[in-house]
Amino acid sequence: MCVIVDASIAVDTLCGRDPEFRPVLRALLGKRTTLVVGGKVLRREYAKIPSISSILTSLDQVGRLRREKDSTVDSETEAVKAMAVCRSNDVHIIALARVGKVHLLCTKDGKLTQDFLNSVLIASGNVYKRASHAKLITKHCNCNKPSRKKK
């Protein structure tokens, strides 16, 4: 399973600056989850944060970064905008979650949180905001759980 990190807390999360988000970084580095990125807007937002470029490269090299096709995310962004339901200005994050089938978001943005928890936009979305939410990583990020063999 995977996680999306809102650009507004990317440094706090991906550089480990905020202890509340260190469980997410540990899960990424410990290969328990994958960071999902995609869409021109998020790519531009991340590009404006030079301090995260090396961690993104490292995650990519170890297979912990999944890129969704920009054109697909951008197309879905327009579809979500047309729904006229979002309260936040982060429609691209909702579109990325829908395209990538991601149910966990890291953010402190109140309006984006409301959007991500809106079942009209994201079925069974969850938002990680603090270390006490670490159980969400276990719930949504089961990359290392052994698969059951069928008899």
N, CA, C and O atoms as a GROMACS GRO file, in nm:
protein
  604
    1MET      N    1   0.085  -0.117   0.000
    1MET     CA    2   0.000   0.000   0.000
    1MET      C    3   0.089   0.124   0.000
    1MET      O    4   0.211   0.114   0.014
    2CYS      N    5   0.026   0.239  -0.015
    2CYS     CA    6   0.104   0.359  -0.044
    2CYS      C    7   0.053   0.480   0.031
    2CYS      O    8  -0.053   0.479   0.094
    3VAL      N    9   0.132   0.586   0.023
    3VAL     CA   10   0.102   0.712   0.090
    3VAL      C   11   0.133   0.827  -0.004
    3VAL      O   12   0.223   0.820  -0.087
    4ILE      N   13   0.057   0.934   0.012
    4ILE     CA   14   0.084   1.061  -0.057
    4ILE      C   15   0.125   1.160   0.051
    4ILE      O   16   0.064   1.165   0.158
    5VAL      N   17   0.228   1.240   0.024
    5VAL     CA   18   0.272   1.344   0.116
    5VAL      C   19   0.245   1.479   0.052
    5VAL      O   20   0.299   1.511  -0.054
    6ASP      N   21   0.160   1.557   0.118
    6ASP     CA   22   0.128   1.692   0.072
    6ASP      C   23   0.256   1.776   0.071
    6ASP      O   24   0.336   1.769   0.164
    7ALA      N   25   0.274   1.854  -0.033
    7ALA     CA   26   0.396   1.936  -0.047
    7ALA      C   27   0.415   2.030   0.072
    7ALA      O   28   0.529   2.062   0.107
    8SER      N   29   0.307   2.073   0.135
    8SER     CA   30   0.320   2.168   0.246
    8SER      C   31   0.390   2.107   0.368
    8SER      O   32   0.439   2.181   0.454
    9ILE      N   33   0.396   1.975   0.377
    9ILE     CA   34   0.468   1.911   0.488
    9ILE      C   35   0.575   1.814   0.437
    9ILE      O   36   0.622   1.728   0.512
   10ALA      N   37   0.613   1.827   0.312
   10ALA     CA   38   0.712   1.736   0.254
   10ALA      C   39   0.846   1.742   0.326
   10ALA      O   40   0.906   1.638   0.351
   11VAL      N   41   0.893   1.860   0.361
   11VAL     CA   42   1.020   1.872   0.432
   11VAL      C   43   1.008   1.810   0.571
   11VAL      O   44   1.095   1.735   0.613
   12ASP      N   45   0.900   1.842   0.641
   12ASP     CA   46   0.879   1.787   0.775
   12ASP      C   47   0.879   1.635   0.772
   12ASP      O   48   0.933   1.570   0.862
   13THR      N   49   0.818   1.578   0.670
   13THR     CA   50   0.802   1.434   0.661
   13THR      C   51   0.925   1.367   0.600
   13THR      O   52   0.983   1.277   0.662
   14LEU      N   53   0.965   1.409   0.483
   14LEU     CA   54   1.070   1.339   0.408
   14LEU      C   55   1.211   1.370   0.456
   14LEU      O   56   1.304   1.294   0.428
   15CYS      N   57   1.228   1.480   0.527
   15CYS     CA   58   1.360   1.512   0.583
   15CYS      C   59   1.365   1.484   0.733
   15CYS      O   60   1.469   1.504   0.797
   16GLY      N   61   1.253   1.438   0.789
   16GLY     CA   62   1.249   1.401   0.930
   16GLY      C   63   1.254   1.517   1.026
   16GLY      O   64   1.293   1.500   1.142
   17ARG      N   65   1.217   1.636   0.982
   17ARG     CA   66   1.227   1.755   1.068
   17ARG      C   67   1.120   1.759   1.177
   17ARG      O   68   1.144   1.815   1.284
   18ASP      N   69   1.005   1.700   1.152
   18ASP     CA   70   0.897   1.702   1.250
   18ASP      C   71   0.882   1.562   1.309
   18ASP      O   72   0.849   1.468   1.237
   19PRO      N   73   0.906   1.547   1.439
   19PRO     CA   74   0.896   1.415   1.501
   19PRO      C   75   0.760   1.349   1.481
   19PRO      O   76   0.750   1.226   1.483
   20GLU      N   77   0.658   1.427   1.462
   20GLU     CA   78   0.524   1.372   1.440
   20GLU      C   79   0.515   1.291   1.311
   20GLU      O   80   0.432   1.200   1.299
   21PHE      N   81   0.600   1.324   1.214
   21PHE     CA   82   0.596   1.257   1.084
   21PHE      C   83   0.709   1.156   1.063
   21PHE      O   84   0.720   1.094   0.957
   22ARG      N   85   0.794   1.139   1.163
   22ARG     CA   86   0.904   1.043   1.150
   22ARG      C   87   0.858   0.899   1.128
   22ARG      O   88   0.927   0.825   1.058
   23PRO      N   89   0.746   0.856   1.186
   23PRO     CA   90   0.700   0.720   1.156
   23PRO      C   91   0.676   0.696   1.006
   23PRO      O   92   0.695   0.585   0.957
   24VAL      N   93   0.634   0.799   0.936
   24VAL     CA   94   0.611   0.787   0.792
   24VAL      C   95   0.745   0.770   0.721
   24VAL      O   96   0.760   0.684   0.634
   25LEU      N   97   0.843   0.852   0.757
   25LEU     CA   98   0.976   0.841   0.697
   25LEU      C   99   1.036   0.704   0.728
   25LEU      O  100   1.095   0.641   0.639
   26ARG      N  101   1.022   0.657   0.852
   26ARG     CA  102   1.074   0.524   0.887
   26ARG      C  103   1.007   0.415   0.804
   26ARG      O  104   1.073   0.320   0.763
   27ALA      N  105   0.877   0.429   0.780
   27ALA     CA  106   0.805   0.329   0.700
   27ALA      C  107   0.855   0.330   0.555
   27ALA      O  108   0.868   0.225   0.492
   28LEU      N  109   0.882   0.449   0.503
   28LEU     CA  110   0.936   0.458   0.367
   28LEU      C  111   1.076   0.399   0.358
   28LEU      O  112   1.105   0.321   0.268
   29LEU      N  113   1.160   0.435   0.451
   29LEU     CA  114   1.298   0.386   0.450
   29LEU      C  115   1.306   0.238   0.487
   29LEU      O  116   1.397   0.168   0.444
   30GLY      N  117   1.210   0.193   0.566
   30GLY     CA  118   1.207   0.053   0.608
   30GLY      C  119   1.132  -0.036   0.511
   30GLY      O  120   1.106  -0.153   0.539
   31LYS      N  121   1.097   0.021   0.397
   31LYS     CA  122   1.032  -0.054   0.289
   31LYS      C  123   0.897  -0.113   0.330
   31LYS      O  124   0.860  -0.221   0.284
   32ARG      N  125   0.825  -0.040   0.416
   32ARG     CA  126   0.690  -0.083   0.453
   32ARG      C  127   0.584  -0.008   0.374
   32ARG      O  128   0.466  -0.045   0.376
   33THR      N  129   0.624   0.097   0.305
   33THR     CA  130   0.529   0.173   0.226
   33THR      C  131   0.600   0.236   0.108
   33THR      O  132   0.723   0.236   0.099
   34THR      N  133   0.520   0.290   0.017
   34THR     CA  134   0.571   0.353  -0.104
   34THR      C  135   0.510   0.492  -0.117
   34THR      O  136   0.390   0.510  -0.094
   35LEU      N  137   0.592   0.589  -0.152
   35LEU     CA  138   0.545   0.725  -0.176
   35LEU      C  139   0.493   0.734  -0.318
   35LEU      O  140   0.561   0.694  -0.413
   36VAL      N  141   0.372   0.787  -0.333
   36VAL     CA  142   0.312   0.802  -0.466
   36VAL      C  143   0.317   0.949  -0.505
   36VAL      O  144   0.277   1.037  -0.428
   37VAL      N  145   0.366   0.975  -0.626
   37VAL     CA  146   0.370   1.111  -0.680
   37VAL      C  147   0.313   1.106  -0.821
   37VAL      O  148   0.304   1.001  -0.883
   38GLY      N  149   0.274   1.222  -0.870
   38GLY     CA  150   0.223   1.230  -1.005
   38GLY      C  151   0.143   1.356  -1.028
   38GLY      O  152   0.092   1.417  -0.934
   39GLY      N  153   0.134   1.395  -1.152
   39GLY     CA  154   0.064   1.518  -1.188
   39GLY      C  155   0.161   1.634  -1.195
   39GLY      O  156   0.256   1.642  -1.117
   40LYS      N  157   0.135   1.722  -1.288
   40LYS     CA  158   0.224   1.836  -1.307
   40LYS      C  159   0.228   1.929  -1.186
   40LYS      O  160   0.333   1.985  -1.154
   41VAL      N  161   0.114   1.945  -1.118
   41VAL     CA  162   0.109   2.039  -1.006
   41VAL      C  163   0.196   1.989  -0.891
   41VAL      O  164   0.278   2.065  -0.839
   42LEU      N  165   0.179   1.864  -0.850
   42LEU     CA  166   0.260   1.812  -0.739
   42LEU      C  167   0.408   1.807  -0.778
   42LEU      O  168   0.495   1.838  -0.696
   43ARG      N  169   0.436   1.769  -0.900
   43ARG     CA  170   0.575   1.766  -0.945
   43ARG      C  171   0.638   1.905  -0.934
   43ARG      O  172   0.752   1.918  -0.889
   44ARG      N  173   0.563   2.010  -0.975
   44ARG     CA  174   0.613   2.148  -0.964
   44ARG      C  175   0.632   2.188  -0.817
   44ARG      O  176   0.731   2.252  -0.781
   45GLU      N  177   0.534   2.150  -0.732
   45GLU     CA  178   0.543   2.184  -0.590
   45GLU      C  179   0.666   2.119  -0.527
   45GLU      O  180   0.740   2.183  -0.453
   46TYR      N  181   0.688   1.991  -0.557
   46TYR     CA  182   0.806   1.921  -0.505
   46TYR      C  183   0.935   1.981  -0.560
   46TYR      O  184   1.034   1.990  -0.487
   47ALA      N  185   0.936   2.022  -0.686
   47ALA     CA  186   1.056   2.079  -0.748
   47ALA      C  187   1.098   2.209  -0.680
   47ALA      O  188   1.216   2.245  -0.684
   48LYS      N  189   1.005   2.279  -0.617
   48LYS     CA  190   1.036   2.403  -0.546
   48LYS      C  191   1.100   2.378  -0.410
   48LYS      O  192   1.135   2.472  -0.339
   49ILE      N  193   1.114   2.249  -0.374
   49ILE     CA  194   1.170   2.214  -0.242
   49ILE      C  195   1.298   2.135  -0.262
   49ILE      O  196   1.296   2.012  -0.257
   50PRO      N  197   1.409   2.203  -0.286
   50PRO     CA  198   1.534   2.132  -0.316
   50PRO      C  199   1.578   2.034  -0.208
   50PRO      O  200   1.645   1.935  -0.238
   51SER      N  201   1.542   2.060  -0.083
   51SER     CA  202   1.589   1.975   0.026
   51SER      C  203   1.530   1.834   0.023
   51SER      O  204   1.579   1.745   0.093
   52ILE      N  205   1.425   1.811  -0.057
   52ILE     CA  206   1.368   1.675  -0.062
   52ILE      C  207   1.414   1.597  -0.184
   52ILE      O  208   1.383   1.478  -0.197
   53SER      N  209   1.488   1.661  -0.274
   53SER     CA  210   1.524   1.592  -0.399
   53SER      C  211   1.609   1.467  -0.375
   53SER      O  212   1.590   1.367  -0.443
   54SER      N  213   1.702   1.472  -0.279
   54SER     CA  214   1.788   1.355  -0.257
   54SER      C  215   1.710   1.238  -0.197
   54SER      O  216   1.736   1.123  -0.231
   55ILE      N  217   1.615   1.266  -0.108
   55ILE     CA  218   1.536   1.156  -0.051
   55ILE      C  219   1.443   1.098  -0.157
   55ILE      O  220   1.422   0.976  -0.159
   56LEU      N  221   1.390   1.181  -0.245
   56LEU     CA  222   1.306   1.129  -0.354
   56LEU      C  223   1.389   1.038  -0.446
   56LEU      O  224   1.342   0.933  -0.488
   57THR      N  225   1.511   1.080  -0.476
   57THR     CA  226   1.600   0.998  -0.558
   57THR      C  227   1.631   0.866  -0.488
   57THR      O  228   1.628   0.760  -0.551
   58SER      N  229   1.660   0.873  -0.360
   58SER     CA  230   1.689   0.751  -0.284
   58SER      C  231   1.570   0.657  -0.280
   58SER      O  232   1.585   0.536  -0.299
   59LEU      N  233   1.451   0.711  -0.257
   59LEU     CA  234   1.330   0.628  -0.254
   59LEU      C  235   1.306   0.563  -0.390
   59LEU      O  236   1.266   0.447  -0.399
   60ASP      N  237   1.332   0.640  -0.495
   60ASP     CA  238   1.316   0.587  -0.631
   60ASP      C  239   1.414   0.472  -0.656
   60ASP      O  240   1.378   0.369  -0.714
   61GLN      N  241   1.537   0.489  -0.612
   61GLN     CA  242   1.640   0.387  -0.635
   61GLN      C  243   1.610   0.256  -0.564
   61GLN      O  244   1.646   0.149  -0.612
   62VAL      N  245   1.543   0.263  -0.448
   62VAL     CA  246   1.513   0.141  -0.374
   62VAL      C  247   1.369   0.092  -0.398
   62VAL      O  248   1.321   0.001  -0.330
   63GLY      N  249   1.302   0.152  -0.496
   63GLY     CA  250   1.169   0.106  -0.533
   63GLY      C  251   1.059   0.149  -0.439
   63GLY      O  252   0.955   0.082  -0.431
   64ARG      N  253   1.079   0.259  -0.367
   64ARG     CA  254   0.979   0.309  -0.272
   64ARG      C  255   0.912   0.436  -0.322
   64ARG      O  256   0.848   0.507  -0.244
   65LEU      N  257   0.926   0.466  -0.450
   65LEU     CA  258   0.862   0.583  -0.512
   65LEU      C  259   0.786   0.533  -0.634
   65LEU      O  260   0.844   0.472  -0.724
   66ARG      N  261   0.658   0.558  -0.635
   66ARG     CA  262   0.576   0.518  -0.750
   66ARG      C  263   0.524   0.643  -0.817
   66ARG      O  264   0.461   0.728  -0.754
   67ARG      N  265   0.551   0.653  -0.946
   67ARG     CA  266   0.507   0.768  -1.024
   67ARG      C  267   0.383   0.732  -1.104
   67ARG      O  268   0.384   0.638  -1.184
   68GLU      N  269   0.278   0.807  -1.083
   68GLU     CA  270   0.159   0.794  -1.167
   68GLU      C  271   0.178   0.888  -1.285
   68GLU      O  272   0.239   0.994  -1.272
   69LYS      N  273   0.127   0.850  -1.398
   69LYS     CA  274   0.143   0.927  -1.521
   69LYS      C  275   0.081   1.067  -1.504
   69LYS      O  276  -0.036   1.080  -1.468
   70ASP      N  277   0.161   1.170  -1.531
   70ASP     CA  278   0.113   1.308  -1.516
   70ASP      C  279  -0.016   1.333  -1.593
   70ASP      O  280  -0.109   1.392  -1.540
   71SER      N  281  -0.022   1.288  -1.717
   71SER     CA  282  -0.139   1.315  -1.800
   71SER      C  283  -0.266   1.251  -1.740
   71SER      O  284  -0.374   1.309  -1.750
   72THR      N  285  -0.252   1.134  -1.680
   72THR     CA  286  -0.368   1.068  -1.619
   72THR      C  287  -0.413   1.144  -1.495
   72THR      O  288  -0.533   1.165  -1.474
   73VAL      N  289  -0.317   1.186  -1.412
   73VAL     CA  290  -0.351   1.261  -1.291
   73VAL      C  291  -0.410   1.396  -1.329
   73VAL      O  292  -0.509   1.440  -1.269
   74ASP      N  293  -0.352   1.462  -1.426
   74ASP     CA  294  -0.402   1.593  -1.468
   74ASP      C  295  -0.543   1.583  -1.525
   74ASP      O  296  -0.626   1.671  -1.503
   75SER      N  297  -0.570   1.478  -1.597
   75SER     CA  298  -0.704   1.455  -1.653
   75SER      C  299  -0.805   1.433  -1.540
   75SER      O  300  -0.916   1.486  -1.543
   76GLU      N  301  -0.764   1.353  -1.442
   76GLU     CA  302  -0.852   1.328  -1.326
   76GLU      C  303  -0.871   1.454  -1.244
   76GLU      O  304  -0.978   1.474  -1.186
   77THR      N  305  -0.770   1.540  -1.240
   77THR     CA  306  -0.782   1.668  -1.168
   77THR      C  307  -0.896   1.750  -1.228
   77THR      O  308  -0.976   1.808  -1.155
   78GLU      N  309  -0.902   1.754  -1.359
   78GLU     CA  310  -1.010   1.829  -1.426
   78GLU      C  311  -1.147   1.766  -1.394
   78GLU      O  312  -1.245   1.838  -1.374
   79ALA      N  313  -1.152   1.634  -1.390
   79ALA     CA  314  -1.278   1.566  -1.358
   79ALA      C  315  -1.322   1.596  -1.214
   79ALA      O  316  -1.441   1.616  -1.188
   80VAL      N  317  -1.228   1.597  -1.122
   80VAL     CA  318  -1.260   1.627  -0.982
   80VAL      C  319  -1.303   1.772  -0.968
   80VAL      O  320  -1.397   1.803  -0.893
   81LYS      N  321  -1.235   1.862  -1.038
   81LYS     CA  322  -1.276   2.004  -1.036
   81LYS      C  323  -1.420   2.019  -1.082
   81LYS      O  324  -1.497   2.095  -1.024
   82ALA      N  325  -1.456   1.946  -1.186
   82ALA     CA  326  -1.592   1.955  -1.242
   82ALA      C  327  -1.697   1.907  -1.142
   82ALA      O  328  -1.813   1.947  -1.153
   83MET      N  329  -1.659   1.824  -1.047
   83MET     CA  330  -1.753   1.777  -0.945
   83MET      C  331  -1.793   1.890  -0.851
   83MET      O  332  -1.900   1.885  -0.789
   84ALA      N  333  -1.709   1.993  -0.840
   84ALA     CA  334  -1.733   2.110  -0.755
   84ALA      C  335  -1.763   2.073  -0.611
   84ALA      O  336  -1.855   2.127  -0.550
   85VAL      N  337  -1.686   1.979  -0.557
   85VAL     CA  338  -1.706   1.931  -0.420
   85VAL      C  339  -1.590   1.971  -0.328
   85VAL      O  340  -1.610   1.988  -0.208
   86CYS      N  341  -1.471   1.986  -0.383
   86CYS     CA  342  -1.352   2.012  -0.302
   86CYS      C  343  -1.358   2.148  -0.234
   86CYS      O  344  -1.400   2.248  -0.292
   87ARG      N  345  -1.316   2.149  -0.108
   87ARG     CA  346  -1.306   2.272  -0.032
   87ARG      C  347  -1.165   2.331  -0.041
   87ARG      O  348  -1.146   2.452  -0.028
   88SER      N  349  -1.068   2.243  -0.063
   88SER     CA  350  -0.928   2.287  -0.067
   88SER      C  351  -0.888   2.329  -0.208
   88SER      O  352  -0.964   2.312  -0.304
   89ASN      N  353  -0.767   2.382  -0.218
   89ASN     CA  354  -0.712   2.415  -0.350
   89ASN      C  355  -0.616   2.305  -0.394
   89ASN      O  356  -0.529   2.327  -0.479
   90ASP      N  357  -0.632   2.186  -0.337
   90ASP     CA  358  -0.543   2.074  -0.365
   90ASP      C  359  -0.615   1.961  -0.440
   90ASP      O  360  -0.602   1.844  -0.406
   91VAL      N  361  -0.691   2.000  -0.539
   91VAL     CA  362  -0.767   1.903  -0.618
   91VAL      C  363  -0.674   1.799  -0.679
   91VAL      O  364  -0.712   1.684  -0.697
   92HIS      N  365  -0.551   1.840  -0.712
   92HIS     CA  366  -0.453   1.749  -0.772
   92HIS      C  367  -0.417   1.633  -0.677
   92HIS      O  368  -0.387   1.523  -0.723
   93ILE      N  369  -0.421   1.658  -0.546
   93ILE     CA  370  -0.392   1.552  -0.449
   93ILE      C  371  -0.506   1.450  -0.449
   93ILE      O  372  -0.483   1.329  -0.444
   94ILE      N  373  -0.627   1.499  -0.453
   94ILE     CA  374  -0.744   1.410  -0.458
   94ILE      C  375  -0.738   1.327  -0.586
   94ILE      O  376  -0.764   1.207  -0.584
   95ALA      N  377  -0.705   1.392  -0.696
   95ALA     CA  378  -0.696   1.321  -0.825
   95ALA      C  379  -0.587   1.214  -0.820
   95ALA      O  380  -0.607   1.103  -0.868
   96LEU      N  381  -0.473   1.247  -0.763
   96LEU     CA  382  -0.364   1.150  -0.752
   96LEU      C  383  -0.408   1.029  -0.669
   96LEU      O  384  -0.380   0.915  -0.705
   97ALA      N  385  -0.476   1.055  -0.560
   97ALA     CA  386  -0.524   0.945  -0.475
   97ALA      C  387  -0.622   0.856  -0.551
   97ALA      O  388  -0.618   0.734  -0.539
   98ARG      N  389  -0.708   0.918  -0.628
   98ARG     CA  390  -0.807   0.841  -0.705
   98ARG      C  391  -0.739   0.758  -0.814
   98ARG      O  392  -0.772   0.640  -0.832
   99VAL      N  393  -0.646   0.818  -0.885
   99VAL     CA  394  -0.576   0.747  -0.993
   99VAL      C  395  -0.490   0.634  -0.935
   99VAL      O  396  -0.490   0.522  -0.987
  100GLY      N  397  -0.418   0.664  -0.827
  100GLY     CA  398  -0.326   0.567  -0.770
  100GLY      C  399  -0.388   0.473  -0.669
  100GLY      O  400  -0.321   0.385  -0.614
  101LYS      N  401  -0.519   0.492  -0.643
  101LYS     CA  402  -0.589   0.411  -0.543
  101LYS      C  403  -0.516   0.414  -0.408
  101LYS      O  404  -0.491   0.311  -0.346
  102VAL      N  405  -0.484   0.536  -0.366
  102VAL     CA  406  -0.414   0.559  -0.241
  102VAL      C  407  -0.515   0.607  -0.137
  102VAL      O  408  -0.596   0.695  -0.163
  103HIS      N  409  -0.509   0.545  -0.018
  103HIS     CA  410  -0.605   0.577   0.086
  103HIS      C  411  -0.543   0.642   0.209
  103HIS      O  412  -0.610   0.660   0.310
  104LEU      N  413  -0.415   0.678   0.200
  104LEU     CA  414  -0.348   0.744   0.312
  104LEU      C  415  -0.275   0.868   0.263
  104LEU      O  416  -0.198   0.864   0.168
  105LEU      N  417  -0.302   0.979   0.331
  105LEU     CA  418  -0.243   1.108   0.299
  105LEU      C  419  -0.178   1.166   0.423
  105LEU      O  420  -0.235   1.156   0.532
  106CYS      N  421  -0.060   1.226   0.408
  106CYS     CA  422   0.005   1.300   0.515
  106CYS      C  423  -0.014   1.448   0.486
  106CYS      O  424   0.030   1.498   0.382
  107THR      N  425  -0.080   1.516   0.577
  107THR     CA  426  -0.102   1.660   0.562
  107THR      C  427  -0.143   1.720   0.695
  107THR      O  428  -0.190   1.650   0.785
  108LYS      N  429  -0.124   1.851   0.706
  108LYS     CA  430  -0.175   1.928   0.819
  108LYS      C  431  -0.285   2.023   0.771
  108LYS      O  432  -0.344   2.095   0.852
  109ASP      N  433  -0.310   2.025   0.643
  109ASP     CA  434  -0.407   2.115   0.580
  109ASP      C  435  -0.549   2.072   0.616
  109ASP      O  436  -0.593   1.963   0.579
  110GLY      N  437  -0.620   2.156   0.687
  110GLY     CA  438  -0.755   2.124   0.732
  110GLY      C  439  -0.855   2.102   0.620
  110GLY      O  440  -0.934   2.008   0.625
  111LYS      N  441  -0.852   2.188   0.520
  111LYS     CA  442  -0.947   2.173   0.408
  111LYS      C  443  -0.915   2.050   0.324
  111LYS      O  444  -1.005   1.980   0.279
  112LEU      N  445  -0.786   2.024   0.303
  112LEU     CA  446  -0.748   1.904   0.228
  112LEU      C  447  -0.788   1.780   0.306
  112LEU      O  448  -0.831   1.680   0.248
  113THR      N  449  -0.773   1.784   0.438
  113THR     CA  450  -0.817   1.673   0.523
  113THR      C  451  -0.965   1.646   0.503
  113THR      O  452  -1.006   1.531   0.485
  114GLN      N  453  -1.046   1.752   0.505
  114GLN     CA  454  -1.190   1.736   0.482
  114GLN      C  455  -1.218   1.672   0.347
  114GLN      O  456  -1.301   1.583   0.337
  115ASP      N  457  -1.148   1.717   0.245
  115ASP     CA  458  -1.167   1.660   0.111
  115ASP      C  459  -1.129   1.513   0.108
  115ASP      O  460  -1.201   1.432   0.051
  116PHE      N  461  -1.015   1.479   0.170
  116PHE     CA  462  -0.966   1.342   0.164
  116PHE      C  463  -1.056   1.246   0.241
  116PHE      O  464  -1.064   1.128   0.210
  117LEU      N  465  -1.124   1.299   0.342
  117LEU     CA  466  -1.214   1.216   0.422
  117LEU      C  467  -1.356   1.214   0.365
  117LEU      O  468  -1.442   1.142   0.416
  118ASN      N  469  -1.380   1.290   0.260
  118ASN     CA  470  -1.511   1.294   0.195
  118ASN      C  471  -1.526   1.169   0.108
  118ASN      O  472  -1.456   1.153   0.009
  119SER      N  473  -1.617   1.082   0.145
  119SER     CA  474  -1.632   0.955   0.073
  119SER      C  475  -1.681   0.973  -0.071
  119SER      O  476  -1.671   0.880  -0.151
  120VAL      N  477  -1.732   1.089  -0.103
  120VAL     CA  478  -1.770   1.117  -0.242
  120VAL      C  479  -1.643   1.128  -0.328
  120VAL      O  480  -1.642   1.093  -0.446
  121LEU      N  481  -1.535   1.178  -0.266
  121LEU     CA  482  -1.410   1.197  -0.338
  121LEU      C  483  -1.315   1.077  -0.325
  121LEU      O  484  -1.260   1.031  -0.425
  122ILE      N  485  -1.298   1.028  -0.203
  122ILE     CA  486  -1.207   0.917  -0.176
  122ILE      C  487  -1.280   0.816  -0.089
  122ILE      O  488  -1.320   0.847   0.024
  123ALA      N  489  -1.297   0.697  -0.140
  123ALA     CA  490  -1.358   0.592  -0.059
  123ALA      C  491  -1.256   0.546   0.045
  123ALA      O  492  -1.144   0.511   0.010
  124SER      N  493  -1.294   0.546   0.168
  124SER     CA  494  -1.212   0.503   0.283
  124SER      C  495  -1.076   0.572   0.291
  124SER      O  496  -0.973   0.507   0.309
  125GLY      N  497  -1.077   0.704   0.277
  125GLY     CA  498  -0.954   0.781   0.292
  125GLY      C  499  -0.920   0.801   0.439
  125GLY      O  500  -1.008   0.812   0.523
  126ASN      N  501  -0.792   0.807   0.468
  126ASN     CA  502  -0.742   0.834   0.603
  126ASN      C  503  -0.632   0.938   0.594
  126ASN      O  504  -0.560   0.946   0.494
  127VAL      N  505  -0.619   1.018   0.700
  127VAL     CA  506  -0.520   1.125   0.701
  127VAL      C  507  -0.428   1.109   0.822
  127VAL      O  508  -0.473   1.100   0.936
  128TYR      N  509  -0.300   1.107   0.794
  128TYR     CA  510  -0.196   1.102   0.896
  128TYR      C  511  -0.157   1.245   0.928
  128TYR      O  512  -0.116   1.320   0.839
  129LYS      N  513  -0.169   1.285   1.058
  129LYS     CA  514  -0.133   1.420   1.100
  129LYS      C  515  -0.033   1.423   1.214
  129LYS      O  516   0.034   1.524   1.236
  130ARG      N  517  -0.022   1.313   1.287
  130ARG     CA  518   0.065   1.311   1.404
  130ARG      C  519   0.109   1.168   1.434
  130ARG      O  520   0.051   1.073   1.382
  131ALA      N  521   0.212   1.155   1.516
  131ALA     CA  522   0.271   1.024   1.546
  131ALA      C  523   0.168   0.925   1.601
  131ALA      O  524   0.182   0.804   1.581
  132SER      N  525   0.068   0.974   1.670
  132SER     CA  526  -0.035   0.884   1.724
  132SER      C  527  -0.118   0.819   1.612
  132SER      O  528  -0.195   0.727   1.638
  133HIS      N  529  -0.101   0.865   1.491
  133HIS     CA  530  -0.170   0.806   1.376
  133HIS      C  531  -0.088   0.696   1.309
  133HIS      O  532  -0.124   0.648   1.202
  134ALA      N  533   0.023   0.656   1.372
  134ALA     CA  534   0.112   0.556   1.313
  134ALA      C  535   0.040   0.426   1.279
  134ALA      O  536   0.081   0.354   1.188
  135LYS      N  537  -0.068   0.396   1.350
  135LYS     CA  538  -0.144   0.274   1.319
  135LYS      C  539  -0.202   0.278   1.178
  135LYS      O  540  -0.230   0.173   1.121
  136LEU      N  541  -0.220   0.397   1.123
  136LEU     CA  542  -0.269   0.409   0.986
  136LEU      C  543  -0.166   0.355   0.886
  136LEU      O  544  -0.202   0.303   0.780
  137ILE      N  545  -0.039   0.369   0.920
  137ILE     CA  546   0.065   0.316   0.832
  137ILE      C  547   0.052   0.164   0.827
  137ILE      O  548   0.059   0.104   0.720
  138THR      N  549   0.034   0.104   0.943
  138THR     CA  550   0.017  -0.041   0.948
  138THR      C  551  -0.108  -0.083   0.873
  138THR      O  552  -0.108  -0.184   0.802
  139LYS      N  553  -0.214  -0.006   0.888
  139LYS     CA  554  -0.341  -0.040   0.823
  139LYS      C  555  -0.331  -0.030   0.671
  139LYS      O  556  -0.380  -0.117   0.599
  140HIS      N  557  -0.268   0.076   0.623
  140HIS     CA  558  -0.267   0.104   0.479
  140HIS      C  559  -0.138   0.065   0.407
  140HIS      O  560  -0.135   0.061   0.284
  141CYS      N  561  -0.035   0.038   0.481
  141CYS     CA  562   0.095   0.017   0.419
  141CYS      C  563   0.149  -0.121   0.454
  141CYS      O  564   0.242  -0.134   0.534
  142ASN      N  565   0.091  -0.221   0.395
  142ASN     CA  566   0.127  -0.358   0.430
  142ASN      C  567   0.220  -0.421   0.327
  142ASN      O  568   0.206  -0.539   0.293
  143CYS      N  569   0.314  -0.343   0.279
  143CYS     CA  570   0.404  -0.393   0.174
  143CYS      C  571   0.483  -0.516   0.217
  143CYS      O  572   0.516  -0.599   0.132
  144ASN      N  573   0.515  -0.528   0.343
  144ASN     CA  574   0.600  -0.639   0.388
  144ASN      C  575   0.522  -0.754   0.448
  144ASN      O  576   0.583  -0.850   0.495
  145LYS      N  577   0.392  -0.749   0.448
  145LYS     CA  578   0.316  -0.860   0.502
  145LYS      C  579   0.333  -0.981   0.410
  145LYS      O  580   0.320  -0.968   0.288
  146PRO      N  581   0.361  -1.096   0.467
  146PRO     CA  582   0.378  -1.214   0.381
  146PRO      C  583   0.247  -1.251   0.313
  146PRO      O  584   0.140  -1.245   0.373
  147SER      N  585   0.257  -1.289   0.188
  147SER     CA  586   0.136  -1.329   0.117
  147SER      C  587   0.101  -1.471   0.153
  147SER      O  588   0.190  -1.553   0.178
  148ARG      N  589  -0.025  -1.500   0.157
  148ARG     CA  590  -0.072  -1.636   0.187
  148ARG      C  591  -0.065  -1.719   0.061
  148ARG      O  592  -0.108  -1.677  -0.046
  149LYS      N  593  -0.012  -1.837   0.076
  149LYS     CA  594  -0.008  -1.927  -0.038
  149LYS      C  595  -0.138  -2.004  -0.046
  149LYS      O  596  -0.188  -2.054   0.055
  150LYS      N  597  -0.192  -2.013  -0.166
  150LYS     CA  598  -0.314  -2.089  -0.187
  150LYS      C  599  -0.281  -2.236  -0.196
  150LYS      O  600  -0.181  -2.275  -0.257
  151LYS      N  601  -0.364  -2.318  -0.135
  151LYS     CA  602  -0.343  -2.462  -0.141
  151LYS      C  603  -0.410  -2.522  -0.262
  151LYS      O  604  -0.402  -2.644  -0.282
   0.00000   0.00000   0.00000
